[in-house]
Amino acid sequence: MRQLVPTATETTIEQAYRAPLDRRTGAPWVGLCMVTSIDGSTVVDGQSSDLSSANDSGVLHQLRSLADVIIVGAGTVRGEGYGPPKKPGQRIGVVTGSGEVDTTTDLFTSGAGFLITTTDADLGSGDRPDVIRAGTAVVDLRAAIDQFHTIHPSPRFVQAEGGANLNGALLDQDLLDEINVTTSPLTVGGSGPRLAEGAGDVTHRFELAQLAIDDQSFVFSRWRRRR
Ligand SMILES: NC(=O)c1ccc[n+]([C@@H]2O[C@H](COP(=O)([O-])OP(=O)(O)OC[C@H]3O[C@@H](n4cnc5c(N)ncnc54)[C@H](OP(=O)(O)O)[C@@H]3O)[C@@H](O)[C@H]2O)c1
């Protein structure tokens, strides 16, 4: 992998993604990690795997290894499945309004998975994973993240892993401090979701913190929110 920005040099995934772009005292630093096609789709036939590569997957896993908490939309979990984390103590929160999340999977039986939902969502009775509730009708993600200290002793870096509708909700609340996006060297056409769906017309300024390319023409960019 060759880094072009901030300086031109050979690099590795471990070096290029050795830490979040920054940290903050107080509220956790929130990063998004996604892969898109050149024409902006985040799926091929409803899944992200055909957009990805060994290096893209390496980036996802390297950033995951830095995260204290991962958040993911229920649509992605229903479509792609999600297993328990490899990193001890890491928690994975599934954002859902409907509560339609299968909590019998390894993600939840391992104790790592938890639900992030609204104050009025009906999750039924019986055994239930940890739940964070914030907002009515839709999850207030800022208020939910503010409660992460209840499920992790030191939630300093939160990685969001999509999909598009969760990303839209994060953009709506201006919660993304960094965006790590891999551009796959493919066009896919179709009507697949782009990076964010469902957000209002909100403009947030980011600056390019890092840019790298590999020998398969995958482009790896890291964007920091300019506040
Ligand atoms: N290219 C990539 O890097 C990448 C990464 C991840 C996923 N994907 C792809 O993206 C697709 C899924 O994306 P998607 O947009 O359909 O689904 P999604 O964003 O994963 O999940 C959407 C669901 O999350 C819940 N949700 C999100 N924000 C909410 C809020 N503020 N309040 C309440 N609930 C909220 C809702 O769940 P309920 O319906 O339960 O209420 C909503 O239907 C899949 O095809 C997946 O393969 C691609």
The ligand as an SDF file (V2000), in Angstrom:
LIG
                    3D

 48 52  0  0  0  0  0  0  0  0999 V2000
  -20.4410   -1.1750    1.8510 N   0  0  0  0  0  0  0  0  0  0  0  0
  -20.3530   -1.2270    3.1550 C   0  0  0  0  0  0  0  0  0  0  0  0
  -19.3090   -0.9010    3.7370 O   0  0  0  0  0  0  0  0  0  0  0  0
  -21.5440   -1.6980    3.9600 C   0  0  0  0  0  0  0  0  0  0  0  0
  -21.4750   -1.6750    5.3470 C   0  0  0  0  0  0  0  0  0  0  0  0
  -22.5960   -2.0940    6.0770 C   0  0  0  0  0  0  0  0  0  0  0  0
  -23.7370   -2.5010    5.4180 C   0  0  0  0  0  0  0  0  0  0  0  0
  -23.7580   -2.5080    4.0630 N   0  0  0  0  0  0  0  0  0  0  0  0
  -24.9770   -2.9380    3.3370 C   0  0  0  0  0  0  0  0  0  0  0  0
  -25.9900   -2.0150    3.6360 O   0  0  0  0  0  0  0  0  0  0  0  0
  -27.2580   -2.6630    3.5580 C   0  0  0  0  0  0  0  0  0  0  0  0
  -28.0610   -2.3150    4.8080 C   0  0  0  0  0  0  0  0  0  0  0  0
  -28.1970   -0.9430    4.8850 O   0  0  0  0  0  0  0  0  0  0  0  0
  -29.5870   -0.3300    5.3320 P   0  0  0  0  0  0  0  0  0  0  0  0
  -29.4560    1.1410    5.2030 O   0  0  0  0  0  0  0  0  0  0  0  0
  -30.6810   -1.0300    4.6480 O   0  0  0  0  0  0  0  0  0  0  0  0
  -29.6750   -0.7990    6.8510 O   0  0  0  0  0  0  0  0  0  0  0  0
  -28.8900   -0.3550    8.1760 P   0  0  0  0  0  0  0  0  0  0  0  0
  -28.5060    1.0760    8.1340 O   0  0  0  0  0  0  0  0  0  0  0  0
  -27.8660   -1.3680    8.4720 O   0  0  0  0  0  0  0  0  0  0  0  0
  -30.0700   -0.5780    9.2050 O   0  0  0  0  0  0  0  0  0  0  0  0
  -31.2330    0.2110    9.1240 C   0  0  0  0  0  0  0  0  0  0  0  0
  -32.0640   -0.1280   10.3160 C   0  0  0  0  0  0  0  0  0  0  0  0
  -31.3730    0.2830   11.4880 O   0  0  0  0  0  0  0  0  0  0  0  0
  -32.2960    0.7970   12.4050 C   0  0  0  0  0  0  0  0  0  0  0  0
  -32.0120    2.2090   12.5890 N   0  0  0  0  0  0  0  0  0  0  0  0
  -31.0020    2.9430   12.0370 C   0  0  0  0  0  0  0  0  0  0  0  0
  -31.0250    4.1860   12.5140 N   0  0  0  0  0  0  0  0  0  0  0  0
  -32.0580    4.2520   13.3820 C   0  0  0  0  0  0  0  0  0  0  0  0
  -32.5680    5.2630   14.2330 C   0  0  0  0  0  0  0  0  0  0  0  0
  -32.0220    6.4940   14.3060 N   0  0  0  0  0  0  0  0  0  0  0  0
  -33.6690    4.9720   14.9910 N   0  0  0  0  0  0  0  0  0  0  0  0
  -34.2170    3.7380   14.9600 C   0  0  0  0  0  0  0  0  0  0  0  0
  -33.7510    2.7240   14.2030 N   0  0  0  0  0  0  0  0  0  0  0  0
  -32.6870    2.9930   13.4290 C   0  0  0  0  0  0  0  0  0  0  0  0
  -33.6730    0.5090   11.8330 C   0  0  0  0  0  0  0  0  0  0  0  0
  -33.9410   -0.8120   12.2910 O   0  0  0  0  0  0  0  0  0  0  0  0
  -35.3940   -1.4680   12.4090 P   0  0  0  0  0  0  0  0  0  0  0  0
  -35.8110   -1.7340   10.9920 O   0  0  0  0  0  0  0  0  0  0  0  0
  -35.1700   -2.7050   13.1990 O   0  0  0  0  0  0  0  0  0  0  0  0
  -36.2730   -0.4670   13.0830 O   0  0  0  0  0  0  0  0  0  0  0  0
  -33.4050    0.5580   10.3470 C   0  0  0  0  0  0  0  0  0  0  0  0
  -34.3630   -0.1070    9.5850 O   0  0  0  0  0  0  0  0  0  0  0  0
  -26.9950   -4.1520    3.4740 C   0  0  0  0  0  0  0  0  0  0  0  0
  -27.2500   -4.5440    2.1420 O   0  0  0  0  0  0  0  0  0  0  0  0
  -25.5130   -4.2650    3.8030 C   0  0  0  0  0  0  0  0  0  0  0  0
  -24.9490   -5.3230    3.0940 O   0  0  0  0  0  0  0  0  0  0  0  0
  -22.6970   -2.1060    3.3220 C   0  0  0  0  0  0  0  0  0  0  0  0
  1  2  1  0
  2  3  2  0
  2  4  1  0
  4  5  1  0
  4 48  2  0
  5  6  2  0
  6  7  1  0
  7  8  2  0
  8  9  1  0
  8 48  1  0
  9 10  1  0
  9 46  1  0
 10 11  1  0
 11 12  1  0
 11 44  1  0
 12 13  1  0
 13 14  1  0
 14 15  2  0
 14 16  1  0
 14 17  1  0
 17 18  1  0
 18 19  2  0
 18 20  1  0
 18 21  1  0
 21 22  1  0
 22 23  1  0
 23 24  1  0
 23 42  1  0
 24 25  1  0
 25 26  1  0
 25 36  1  0
 26 27  1  0
 26 35  1  0
 27 28  2  0
 28 29  1  0
 29 30  1  0
 29 35  2  0
 30 31  1  0
 30 32  2  0
 32 33  1  0
 33 34  2  0
 34 35  1  0
 36 37  1  0
 36 42  1  0
 37 38  1  0
 38 39  2  0
 38 40  1  0
 38 41  1  0
 42 43  1  0
 44 45  1  0
 44 46  1  0
 46 47  1  0
M  CHG  2   8   1  16  -1
M  END
$$$$
